[in-house]
């Protein structure tokens, strides 16, 4: 006879879910350790919040490009972006995506450390600009909804997919960890210590809540 798992009351499940969101809110979108070696890769939000600088630039670029394309008058979209203009914009989007593609698909050499200027100064070129141009191409292509527009949207979407796949394949950049005196990221890493403290505090609190909820449900049955 299969063992039945204790049922968590819906109210308790929602409370634990809210606690999990609060516990991970500060570092959910950091995507990097929170130490000084990665300070140039992060943007501070408030006292504790951190977000990845590259992801923030991609989001801002995509929003800016799409907003600009959607704000153009319909007459400008219909007459100003003929087949040749759509083809030129598609080529421009791919060209803008080439630095991001190269960075995404470039294999990491263990222990390699890139210059600080490259890690921080090129983010506008490899993150913001490609996202803006490609998002504008997708939005304009959808607005036109003809052969040229759909081709533009598909070409821009394929470039986005290639960049996304490249970064997923490469994984996070951990080059600053290669020469860190603390060694590779582990339980004692100062960059992950705040994250671990929040995670352990959440685990302790959720365990107490679950134990109390199961005890009450067992007593009521």
C-alpha angles and dihedrals in degrees: 000000000000117000115246118228117232110260116239112223111247093237091053092047091053091049092051090047090053090048090051091053091049092047093052098035096096096053104019094109099027094098089186137069113275097234128114093262089069097039091110091055095054137067117214118231112189120319099319109009120108131179130186110263093214094050091046091053091048091051093047092046093049092048092047094048095046093045092051092049092048092047094058113105115256091241091057091049093048098044104024097050107054123159093283093048091049090049091050091048091050091052090047091051092051090047091051089048094053095085090049091046091051092048092046098048098037109113116238117238111217109253093013115143121195121213114268092238091059094048094052110020097052096053092094090054099041099036117019101037098046092045092050095048096043094046090050090050092051093047094046092047092052091047092053094045093189131110094277093045095047090048090052092049092047093048092049091046092051091052090051091049092050093050091047092049091048094053091045090052094046097046127202120334107251098168094122088059092059094076099026112129088223091062126225119344111286140137093298096048111125090215092060098032095091090048092050092048091054092045093050092046089051091049092051093049095044091048091054091048092048093047091050093046093049091047092053093046090048092049093049092052 
